[in-house]
Amino acid sequence: MRLLVRASAWAPSTSRCLSNAAPTHLAMVSSSLVGIHSPHLKNGDPEPAPVAGRARLFSMRFCPFAQRAAICLAKKGILTDIVNVNLVAKPDWYFAKNPKGTVPTFELDGKAVFESLIVPEYLDGIFPDAPPILPAEPYTRARQRILVEQLSVIKDGYVGIFMALKGKTSDEDVKAAIGKAIAALDESEKLAANNAPFFYGTAPGYADYMTYPFVDRLLVMLTEVLPVLRPTLAADVKQFTAAGFPGSGSWTKLTAWLEAAQQLDEIRASRQSHEMQAAFLKTYIAGAPEYDIGVR
Ligand SMILES: N[C@@H](CCC(=O)N[C@@H](CS)C(=O)NCC(=O)O)C(=O)O
């Protein structure tokens, strides 16, 4: 298949706006994703010319939804130019691809598909020779979808803390949001597989890929952002550390799952460092997101 590249092949970008230059704080991980650290295009910037036959992912470096799509593209080894979009000053041309103006949007041969839970299925359909994200067998497939729905409590838990901090709500409200995130971890622990690191067995799949970006952000939030922005609540989250998150005492299976997920090439290829995520989150919570933080 012409768009497939081996995971070890680091494909050069031919597009003017795209760059492979990784900030020095990130170890280079070879992958099919080109320009993951490229600057974000904003209103007034021209759309980079698409390279014929080459996939594009419209993204934002720190977006967990966009990371879902990036993980799947890396797993499949699809040569993809990442086009980062400034979400507070979106280029006009972006709305023609995605009227909601959200990221991610996947585009190939002039066909754009958005929504992070739908893109993986589309990729499975158009790249039948690449490793599948969703299983073909109907029951297993349905169960994976159900699992993603159930695990969305982690997304909600993370977003709840984010909103509470951004809304400058009282310590009591932030505490309540932390409580919900902890309850989400408890629920997810019950859903994790026994004796298998991944949610649906020994190999990672849809549920793992759709959930990882939010667990990683919850980690950053609880260990690096919240204690700094709300020192009055530092004691409420001091049980959490980046190493061994969320903690094998209460969440044995989830902790083993995260450790295994962090080793996957497709996850390593799509991630931003915790340091950069924390720095970005602070600017976002303050109301002035610095999308290009650490790039230049
Ligand atoms: N339901 C969408 C949500 C995507 C989303 O909200 N992305 C955020 C960035 S993390 C975004 O594009 N925000 C800009 C906006 O909503 O205008 C999906 O799953 O793809």
The ligand as a Gaussian input file, in Angstrom:
#p B3LYP/6-31G(d) Opt

LIG

0 1
 N      -15.864000      15.408000      19.949000
 C      -14.642000      15.896000      19.379000
 C      -13.995000      16.843000      20.382000
 C      -12.719000      17.461000      19.834000
 C      -12.334000      18.728000      20.629000
 O      -13.130000      19.271000      21.411000
 N      -11.106000      19.218000      20.404000
 C      -10.732000      20.468000      21.000000
 C       -9.248000      20.580000      21.257000
 S       -8.669000      19.462000      22.488000
 C      -11.062000      21.580000      20.013000
 O      -10.952000      21.400000      18.830000
 N      -11.433000      22.756000      20.528000
 C      -11.683000      23.897000      19.714000
 C      -13.118000      24.278000      19.652000
 O      -13.963000      23.567000      20.228000
 O      -13.413000      25.292000      19.027000
 C      -13.728000      14.736000      19.016000
 O      -13.813000      13.702000      19.687000
 O      -12.957000      14.834000      18.042000

